[in-house]
Amino acid sequence: MPEYTVTSEIYEEYDYTSNIAPSANGNVISEFPFLLPETGQTAKFDEDGDLDVVRPKRKVIRIEHSPKTAISLVGRQVWRGAFLLGDWLIHLGLKGELSNKNVLELGAGTGVTSIVAALFAEKVVCTDINVGGILDLINLNAKYNKDLIKSHFSVMPLDFTDTAWSSKLNNVIKEVDFIIAADVIYDDDVTAAFISTIQKILNLKPPKTVYVVLEKRYVFTIEHLDCVAPCYETFLTLLNKVKSENVHSTWTVEQLPLDFPKYFTYDRVKDLVLWKISSK
């Protein structure tokens, strides 16, 4: 039986197309604009004593990706959650909270949010499962956006279903301050493996903080006779279970309000959520 193909909703909401030729047949290169205010900006006044408004600079992230994929390769597309997480990272970065910090991205896909983190952090480690050429795609996108990357940037394989990490990966994760992930929940098995992965990371040399962006995806079920978001409910159930049973560190779990500025161009729909999970 053939596997279904899926397409991210973002391509229908805005025109991100470019005229740049991709490196591989079947791929496209999209340009995702965002606003980047100056960091450490102080108020300036003109010769008449009026406030001189400094407008944010318009920047663009160029990403090569697949326009549609099988479900098993959705990481080769760009999804809405990456932009919300990008907004949050810019918000943190402008406040100086990523300065001299190490950031690890899980399930990075095309690498969009790792590139945003690299505007501000000391070190960024971008990880995903090594299938479908995803890691090569991340490295390619890092080259496209080398002018934006201000940190030490590396790409490593990390499979949620395999927590027998190499000593190299283990040592990298020990030194991580922030872990980020966007739109990594689309299957119950993947969700369970993701929760196991962040449990191991948070318990390895705390304190550490995870920021997870998810989009609730609703389906109609006969069991409930209603539209529900089963993968999101599985995420919450497993997260609460692991938090209550965890004996290696104390966790704080909270859903954050989405009241911070919007820097990327996308629809910040009501089904997007941002969770903060901290260990100490």
C-alpha positions in Angstrom: 0.0 0.0 0.0 1.5 3.4 -1.0 2.4 5.9 1.7 0.3 9.1 1.7 2.0 12.3 0.8 1.4 15.5 2.7 2.1 19.2 2.1 2.6 21.9 4.7 -0.1 24.5 5.0 2.3 27.4 4.9 2.8 27.3 1.1 -0.9 28.2 0.6 -0.9 31.1 3.1 2.0 33.2 1.7 4.2 33.3 -1.4 7.7 32.3 -0.3 8.8 31.2 -3.7 12.2 32.3 -5.2 13.9 32.1 -8.6 16.9 30.3 -7.1 17.6 26.9 -8.6 17.7 24.1 -6.0 20.6 21.7 -5.8 18.4 18.6 -6.5 15.4 17.8 -8.8 12.1 17.9 -6.9 13.3 20.4 -4.4 12.5 24.1 -4.2 14.1 27.1 -2.5 11.9 29.3 -0.5 12.7 32.7 1.1 11.2 33.3 4.5 11.3 37.0 5.5 11.6 38.2 9.1 12.3 41.4 11.0 15.4 41.7 13.2 15.6 44.7 15.5 19.0 45.8 16.7 20.1 44.3 20.0 21.0 46.6 22.9 19.3 49.5 21.2 19.2 52.7 23.1 16.9 55.7 22.5 18.3 58.2 20.0 17.0 61.7 19.4 17.3 64.0 16.3 18.6 67.6 16.5 15.1 68.8 17.3 14.9 66.5 20.3 12.4 64.2 18.7 12.7 60.4 19.1 14.6 58.9 16.1 12.8 55.6 15.4 15.2 52.9 14.2 13.2 50.4 12.2 14.0 46.7 12.3 16.1 45.3 9.5 14.3 43.0 7.1 16.2 39.7 6.8 15.5 36.5 4.8 16.3 32.8 5.5 16.7 30.8 2.3 15.7 27.2 2.7 15.9 24.3 0.2 13.2 21.8 0.9 10.7 19.4 -0.6 7.3 20.8 -1.5 5.6 17.6 -0.5 6.7 14.3 1.1 5.6 11.0 2.5 4.7 11.2 6.1 8.0 9.5 7.1 9.9 12.4 5.5 7.9 15.4 6.7 11.2 16.8 8.1 12.1 17.8 4.6 9.3 20.4 4.6 8.9 23.6 6.6 6.0 23.8 9.0 4.3 26.6 10.8 5.7 25.8 14.2 9.2 26.6 13.0 8.2 30.3 12.7 6.6 30.5 16.1 9.7 29.0 17.6 11.8 31.4 15.5 9.8 34.3 16.9 10.4 33.0 20.5 14.2 32.6 19.8 14.4 36.2 18.5 12.5 37.4 21.5 14.9 35.6 23.9 17.9 36.7 21.8 17.0 40.4 21.9 16.8 40.2 25.7 20.3 38.6 25.8 19.1 35.3 27.2 20.9 33.2 24.5 24.2 35.0 24.8 27.0 32.6 25.7 24.5 29.7 25.6 24.6 26.3 23.9 21.4 25.3 22.0 20.4 21.9 20.7 17.6 21.4 18.2 15.7 18.1 18.1 14.0 17.0 14.9 15.4 20.0 13.1 14.2 19.1 9.6 15.4 21.8 7.3 17.2 23.7 10.0 15.2 26.9 10.0 15.0 27.4 13.8 18.6 26.3 14.4 19.6 29.1 11.9 17.6 31.6 13.9 19.2 30.4 17.2 22.6 30.8 15.6 21.9 34.6 15.3 22.4 34.8 19.1 23.8 31.7 20.8 27.4 30.7 21.4 26.9 27.2 20.0 24.1 25.5 18.1 23.9 21.8 17.5 21.3 20.9 14.9 20.1 17.2 15.0 17.7 14.9 13.2 17.4 11.3 12.2 19.8 10.5 9.4 17.2 9.4 6.7 16.1 10.9 3.4 19.1 13.1 3.1 17.9 15.4 5.9 21.3 16.0 7.5 22.8 16.9 4.1 19.9 19.2 3.6 20.5 21.0 6.9 24.2 21.4 6.0 23.2 22.8 2.6 20.8 25.3 4.2 23.4 26.4 6.7 25.7 27.3 3.7 22.8 29.3 2.1 22.5 31.3 5.3 26.1 31.6 6.4 25.8 35.3 6.7 23.1 34.9 9.4 25.0 32.3 11.4 27.0 34.0 14.2 27.6 30.9 16.4 29.6 27.7 16.2 27.1 25.6 14.1 27.2 21.8 13.8 24.9 19.1 12.5 24.7 15.6 14.2 22.4 12.6 13.8 20.0 11.9 16.7 17.2 9.4 16.5 14.5 9.6 19.1 14.1 5.8 19.1 17.7 5.2 19.9 18.9 6.6 23.3 22.2 4.6 23.2 24.1 7.8 22.3 27.7 7.9 21.2 30.2 9.3 23.7 30.6 12.3 21.4 26.8 13.1 21.3 26.6 12.5 25.1 29.3 15.0 25.8 27.7 17.6 23.5 24.3 17.2 25.2 25.9 17.5 28.7 27.0 21.1 27.8 23.6 22.2 26.4 21.6 24.9 28.1 18.5 25.1 25.8 16.8 22.4 23.8 14.4 23.4 21.1 11.9 21.4 19.0 9.1 22.4 16.6 6.4 20.2 15.0 7.9 16.9 16.0 4.6 15.3 17.2 2.7 13.6 14.4 2.6 9.9 15.5 2.1 8.3 18.9 5.3 6.2 18.6 7.3 9.2 17.7 5.7 11.1 20.5 6.7 8.5 23.1 10.2 8.3 21.8 10.5 12.1 21.9 9.4 12.3 25.5 11.9 9.6 26.4 14.6 11.6 24.6 13.9 14.9 26.4 13.7 13.0 29.7 17.2 11.7 29.2 18.5 15.1 28.1 16.9 17.0 31.0 18.4 14.5 33.5 21.9 14.8 32.1 23.7 17.5 34.0 20.8 19.8 34.8 19.8 22.6 34.8 18.4 22.6 31.2 15.4 24.1 29.5 13.3 22.7 26.7 11.1 24.8 24.5 8.6 22.8 22.4 6.3 24.3 19.8 3.4 22.1 18.6 0.4 22.6 16.4 -2.7 20.8 17.5 -3.9 18.8 14.6 -7.6 17.7 14.8 -9.2 14.6 13.4 -12.8 13.3 13.7 -13.0 10.0 15.5 -15.9 7.6 15.9 -14.8 6.8 19.4 -15.3 10.4 20.6 -17.8 11.5 17.9 -15.9 14.7 17.9 -12.8 16.4 16.5 -9.9 15.7 18.8 -6.1 16.2 18.6 -4.9 12.7 19.6 -1.2 13.2 19.1 -1.2 16.4 21.3 -3.3 14.6 24.0 -0.7 11.7 23.9 2.1 14.3 24.4 0.4 15.8 27.4 -0.4 12.4 29.0 3.2 11.1 28.5 4.7 14.4 29.7 2.7 14.4 32.9 3.5 10.8 33.5 7.3 11.3 33.1 7.3 14.4 35.2 5.5 12.7 38.1 7.7 9.6 37.9 11.0 11.3 37.3 13.5 10.8 40.2 16.7 12.2 38.7 15.7 15.9 38.6 12.9 18.2 39.4 10.9 19.4 36.5 8.9 22.6 36.0 6.3 22.4 33.1 4.3 25.3 31.8 2.5 26.4 28.7 3.7 29.9 27.8 1.4 32.7 26.5 2.0 33.7 22.9 2.1 37.4 23.6 5.6 38.1 22.3 6.2 39.9 19.0 5.7 38.3 15.6 8.9 38.6 13.5 8.2 36.0 10.8 5.5 36.2 8.1 3.0 33.4 8.8 -0.4 32.9 10.3 -0.1 32.5 14.1 -3.1 30.3 14.4 -4.8 29.5 17.7 -3.8 25.8 17.6 -0.1 26.7 18.0 1.2 26.1 21.5 4.6 26.7 23.2 5.7 24.6 26.2 8.6 25.2 28.5 10.1 22.3 30.4 12.9 22.9 32.9 15.0 20.6 35.0 17.1 21.5 38.1 
